[in-house]
Amino acid sequence: MENKCKFTPSDIKKIRLDLMLTQTEFAEKLGISFASVNRYENGKSIPTLKVQRKFLELSKKEIK
């Protein structure tokens, strides 16, 4: 099964910046490494569906 990301690298960075978090802080909230966040934001890697769900959860919290 192919993992298609619903978030562009720009979307991921925007969520992080809207939450006013550093890449390290964002990684901690997501339960992943700083390096993973960096790769996602730079389009070098595609987040798993589990991580994509966490992006969605965090972005919804920001909207409320």
N, C-alpha and C positions, 0 to 999 in steps of 0.2 A: 504494500500500500504506500502510495506516495504522500509525503507530508507537504501539503501546500499551506503556506503561511498567509493568513488574512491581514497581516500587518506588514507594511513596508518598513525599511530601516528608518525612514523619516517619522513614521507613525510611532515607532518604539521610542525614538528619541524625544518626540513631542510628549508622550505620556510621562516619561521620566522628568522632563523639564517642567511640565505642568504640575507635577508633584513636588517640584523644587528639591530633587534628590540628585546626588552625585551618582556616577555609575556604580560605585561601591555600595552606596546606600540602597540603590535600586536592586542590585544583585542580592543583597541581604534580604530584602522584602520578598524577592522571588524565590529565594532558596537556591540560587545558582552562583557561579563565580563571576567576578568582575570581568574576567576575560571573555566569558560568554556574552555578557551585555555588550561589551565592546565589539565583538564579532557580529552580533545581531544588528547593532546600530550602523556598522560599516558594510553590511550586506555580505559579509564573509561566511556567514553561517545562518541556518534557518532554525528558529526555535521549535522545540517539540510542541505537540498539541497541548500538553500539560502546562508548559510555560505560556503558550498563547492564551490559555484560559486565565492564567494569573494576570497577564497584561489586561485582559478584559475586566477582571474583577477590580484591579487597581484603577483603571480608567473610569469605571462606574462610580467608585468611591469619590473620585475627583469631581465628577459631575454633580453629585448630591450636595 
